[in-house]
Amino acid sequence: MKSIILAAGYATRLYPLTENFPKPLLKVGSVSILDRLIDDIDSFDEINEHIIISNHKFIDQFNNWKNSRSFQKKITVIDDGSTENENRLGAVKDILFAIEECNIGEDILVLAGDNILDFSLRDFVSYQKDKNSACIMRHFESEKVKLQKTGVAIIDETERVIKMQEKPSEPESNWAIPPFYIYTKEDLPYIKKACTPQSDGSLICGTDAPGDFISWFCSKRPVHAWLMPGKRHDIGDLKSFEEAQKLFT
């Protein structure tokens, strides 16, 4: 299994902090967001390499970070070629870019590079091995306004996802879905299919938000939803960054 960390965004809502600095490398407390993620998963026996997807604007800063760190597993930093928010590839196309650029033919653990978790992903990986399918994470969210800003899953009694909504105006459940995923090697061709234009030039699903892909994919292949044992902190704007600083300092 390879970990793929999505770190190619431009974080415009965090300006001026991120105008010339990548959000995943922002320190929360004394540790960067990216280091927190890799510190957790680096010891997993299943993972043999961490792939960081950067944009062209910040590629040198990620390489400098890589050269200043020492982890158990290999770190590979790749440049998706985008130069500004307006020409970014989007999360799903970035995943495909990593698969093709690094010639990946095994399971992948996909992580958003701007989230902090207060629990380990160890049990998420174990859950996926037990289900032997693509897996997402879920947590109960009671506030409608928050559900309208995230992915929302409808699951059955076996925890299989039967429907996924991305930022729905009328959420059909209270299961909020953060941007953490495991795909099996058998699932990977579907990512390419989702990013390949059809005969009329359109795509079969959205490719900017990773939840758009799950919305289509869950009707094609099994997807199960693991219940998070703790909280995640999405560093999306200055307010959430300041709140995280208070929690983790």
LINBELLIN-V681600 format. One record per helix or strand of 3 or more residues. SS is the DSSP state (h for helix, s for strand). FROM is the first residue (numbers start at 1). LEN is the number of residues. If there is no record, write none. Layout:
SS:FROM:LEN, SS:FROM:LEN
This chain:
s:2:5, h:12:3, h:23:3, h:33:9, s:49:6, h:59:9, s:74:6, h:85:3, h:91:11, s:108:5, s:115:3, h:122:10, s:134:7, h:144:4, s:151:5, s:160:7, s:175:3, s:180:4, h:188:8, h:210:8, s:223:5, s:232:3, h:238:11
